[in-house]
């Protein structure tokens, strides 16, 4: 890639990462600030926002910083490579995002298919218990 293309790609990715982080932090802030918004589906949306921030922040070293910085030699450099620039943390965010979207889809399915029944209905305790199991 040519130098102007590298600069343009870096600028666009940086803008996207900043926009993603700020907008998802606003979602988290709004749900935390308003007591009416503290519903099970909102807890899932907060989890989705956190996983989206995680993906955006940790995918940045793969595309932006690898052209600027090099890893130090030795054990520290290999650990840095394994944790940050290999994308392991980014994949944790992506997997968490996917699982949260599946949970939201299942909850919406049960809400639409059985609006009067309680089967499959999420409540705050169920969402919090499932959250604590995986942390």
N, C-alpha and C positions, 0 to 999 in steps of 0.2 A: 504494500500500500504506500502511496505517496505521502509526503509530509502533511500537505493540507488536508488530505482525507483522514489521517490520524488525528489531527487537531480537531476536525469537525466531529469525528466519532467520539472522541474523549469529551468534547463539550456537550454533545447531545446526551451521552450516558450520565455525565455529571448532573445535568439539569433534570434528567429523569429520576435519578437517585434522590436528589434533594426534594423534588416534588413528591415522590413516593413517601419519603420519610415524614415530611411535614404534613401531608394530607392524612396519613395513617395515625400520626400523633394527634391530630385534631379529632379524628374519630374516637380514639381512646379517651381523650379529654372530655368530649361531649357525653359519652356514655358514663364516665366516672362522675362528672359534675351533676347530671340530672338523675335524680332517684327514680323517676318514672321510666327511664331507659334501662334500668337494671333488670332485664328479663333474661331468660335462658338464651334466647336467640341473640341478644346483645352480647352476652358473654362469649358466644361463639364468634360473633363479629369482632370482638376485641382480640380473641385468639387469632383470627384471620389477619387482623391488622398487624399484630406482633410478628407473625410468621412472614408476612409480606415485607416488613421492615428488615427482618433478619436476612431474607433472601436478597433484598436490594443492597444492603450494606456489605454483605460478604461476597457478593458476586462482583463488586467493584474492583477488588485487587486482581481478578483474572483479566479484566479488560482495560483498566485504566492504569494501574500502578505497575504492571509487569514490564512496561516499556521504559519506565523511569528508574525503578529500583531493581537491584539484584539481591539475591539471598546471600546472607553471610555463609561462610564455609563452616563445616563442623556440625555438631549435634543441634545447635540452636537453629541453624539454617534449614536443616532437614525437618525439624519440628514446625518451624514457621511455614515451610512449604506444605507440609502435610495438613496443617490446620487451616491456614488462611487461603493461600493461592491455589490449592488443589480443589477448593470449592466444597469441602466437607460441611462447613457451617451453612453454606448456601443451600445445600441439599437437605439439611435438617429443616430449614425454613420452607423449602418447597414441599417436602413430605408432610409437614405439619399443615400447610395450607391445603393440600389435597385432601387430607383426612378431615379437616374442619369443613371443607366444602361438601364432602360426602355426608357428614353428620347433619349439616344444614339441609341437604337435599332429602335425607331420610325423614327428618322432622317435618319438613314441608309436605312430603308425600303423605305421612300419617295425618297431618292437619287437613289436607284436602280430601283424602279418601274417607276419613272417619271424623268429621268435625265434632260430633257429640260424644264419641268414645274416648276413653283415656288411654287406650293401648298405644304405646310408642310415644306418648306425650312427654316432652322434656319438662322438668321443673328445675329449680335452682339447685336442689340437692343432687340430682342426677348429673347435672353438668359439672358441678364442683367436684363430685366424687370421681367422675371419669377423668377430670383434669388432674386430680391429685394422684391417680393411679399411674399416669404416664410421666410424671415429673420426677 
